[in-house]
Amino acid sequence: MAQAPPASQPAITRAPQPSGDTQIPALPATTGVLSLSATIAGQNTRIQGGLHWRVFSESAGADGNRTLIDTSDAAAPAFQLPNAVYYVHVSYGLASATKRINLAGLAATEQLALNAGSLRISPVLGDGPIPPNRISLAIYVPERADREAKLVVASAKPNDIIGLPEGSYRIVSTYLDLATGGSTNAPGLPPNATNSVINAEVTIQSGKMTEVTLRHRAAQITLKLVNSPGSEALANTSFSVLTPGGDVIREMIGAFPSLVLAEGEYVVIARRDGKTFQTTFSVQSNVDRDVDILTQ
């Protein structure tokens, strides 16, 4: 929790953002304006958005933490502050930089360099984009023995620009179903996660945008227990969808439940009135279809 500044210091207010011919009003001799901006290391162009600035006092309090003086999300903020020494911290996504600044006059201008690049992820199904509510994106920092050692972004948004420090990352893209019941997904996954999961390894370089397209291959499948091909689906039926090796993917109940499955081969078992029926079927990417399980 931020501590209040000592009572002997002047009250701290946010200076107006200078624009065009806007003039900063005259300040007391003990007060100055600290103007800040940020760039990517090795580049001269200022970062125009996605920054978060924090200004801390130089000295730490009794708890060992420095006092938070002010914050801003502006690209180039101007802070009106008493003349003193401060620590300025700026973050751009997961990338950050800190600088010690001595404000000893009416005005000071400082620029911080971030050793960062950016990442944009575009998940698609077939040739079309996947709606944001149908996708889960996670970003990890891998280690030698564990490719998902450290989760750094739990819920990345498709097509957003994500600032990241230089380094190697692993992206996990999970296609989401509309249904939420009967899931047998691993702990930590959304309850409506499907088995269509795409992984990608990327390297982020400072000053560069990395764009990644993740192509899912899946389709919507509707299950039906019927007495004959094309006949009405029988209600009060429970279904189990398995891999050819026998691993359960999803269990569902209803007359004609639907689910999304990754491209491949599957086994479905239907149970009704103490009887069990089984068939195999295949899923072709982006081809939605019904799968009939015959009682005869």
Buried (B, 14 or more C-beta within 10 A) or exposed (E): EBBEBEEEBBEBEBBEBEEEEEEBEEBEEEBBBBBBBBBBBEEEEEBEEBBBBBBBBEEEEEEEEBBBBBBBEBBBBBBBBBBBEBBBBBBBBBBBBEBEBEBEEBEBEBEBBBBBBBBBBBBBBBEEBBEBEBBBBBBBBBEEEEBBEEEBBEEBEBEBBBBBBBBEBBBBBBBBBEBEEBBEBEEEBBEBBBBBBBEEEBEBEBBBEBEBEBBBBBBBBBBBBBEEEEEEBBEEBBBBBBEEEEEEBBBBEBEBBBBBBBBBEBBBBBBBEEEEBEBEBEBEBBEEEBBBBBBE
